[in-house]
Amino acid sequence: MEFIKKASPKQRQANRQLSEKVQSILDDIETHGEKAALAYAQQFDHWTSEVVLSKEKKAELVSQVPADIKQDIIFIHEQVRNFAAAQKASISSFEYESFPGVKLGQRLIPIECAGCYVPGGRYAHIASAVMSIATAQVAGVSTIIACSPPRGESIDPIVAYTMDLAGADIILEMGGVQAIASLVHGLFTGHKANIIVGPGNAYVSEAKRLLFGPVGIDVLAGPTESAIIADKTADPMTIVIDLLSQAEHGPDSPVWLFTDDRKLANRVHSLMPKMINQMSNREILHQAWTDHGVIILGEHREAVAKVSDEYAPEHLQVMAEDLIWWKERLKNYGSLFLGEGSTVTHGDKASGTNHILPTEKAAMYSGGLSVHKFLKVVTTQEISPAANRTFSAVASRLSRMEGMEAHALACDWRLRKFFPDEEWDFPVHRFEDFA
């Protein structure tokens, strides 16, 4: 493995000040409720209006969205819904008899209330609203609360339209840590979220991390990552453009190229700064590429695949021969884009797969947001009195081996109750008659 271009050394020291600040806000809102949340909304977003978006204001915002934009949003909404529905169909409830008299099963129960955070900031995150809200609705979540930071006198009208189309039951004009805390504690709505999903800035991510446990989360998302695997057949300019498209997320967004072709690696390396200088947002792109861009040259495709799996990128594109080999070989990524026709922008915006994905090597153990995240897979069992002859006997013996006498007692009681005249070849508690 050879580095054609390295990233700057990572500053790994924890941002203790940020964490302490977020914890302070969370504690304040937990103690003082809506009053504190409103105070932070005024402090950070200069917001003094109602937090819950009214039907009248929502209709007014929706009316501002041009018809052609609505058609594009309707299109991506259909793609995301269809993919989520296919995901839901891939798993089902079932029940079977595992042993005479023993019924085991699995049930899928939708989460009752989901909080969907849609970022504001530099961009209007239209696609993020669809990815989280529509997926929750397909899963069957009964109450979906969406929130987004206001921009001036309201949240972005296009985001409001998208939230409504995707199925949000309640929309909050609030962002930041105060929005996350409000979702968790049921402020302004009376509904406490059981799960918080959606990307956000470092403060939002830290709030999700600190609150995780009593409430579920999708992923602990860091800066967007994107990698490209390419061989000698790939077009260098396509690679450069696609790397830039992901570096655009922010100055801390890593983009990586893994290849076994030195000529390609050198060409991409020389083209990147030239292309960056032509872009209107060149400052962001330059910093992202300078600080976080990587080009790695491997000896052969197996070495390239190994490097990619070690990086475990959020997004992974493959522009190489034998796409089937790569699809079967690669193991660690959030979402895979095969062939030159597939760019990450498709997944970010329109193809239907979810773009809320694991970062910072979390792809080694987790996928991204899916309809399954909103479904609890719970188990059921029904054991007949006759089947207790076997199962209570086994469980009683194992419990005593572990030193758990009361566990054994629960099984002994059933053996005595269901088989009162039977003698056992192992110690079974003889219960006193308290009648």
Secondary structure, DSSP 8 states (H G I E B T S, - for coil): -EEEE-------S--HHHHHHHHHHHHHHHHHTHHHHHHHHHHHH---S-SB--HHHHHHHHHTS-HHHHHHHHHHHHHHHHHHHHHHHTS--EEEEEETTEEEEEEEEE-SEEEEE---TTS--HHHHIIIIIHHHHHT-SEEEEEE--BTTBS-HHHHHHHHHHT-SEEEE--HHHHHHHHHHTTTTS---SEEES---HHHHHHHHHHBTTBEES----S--EEEEE-TTS-HHHHHHHHHHHHTT-TT--EEEEES-HHHHHHHHHHHHHHHTTSTTHHHHHHHHHHH-EEEE-SSHHHHHHHHHHH--SEEEEESS-HHHHHHH----SEEEESTT--HHHHHHTSSS------TTGGGT-----GGGGEEEEEEEEE-TTTHHHHHHHHHHHHHHTT-HHHHHHHHHHHHHH-TT---SS---------
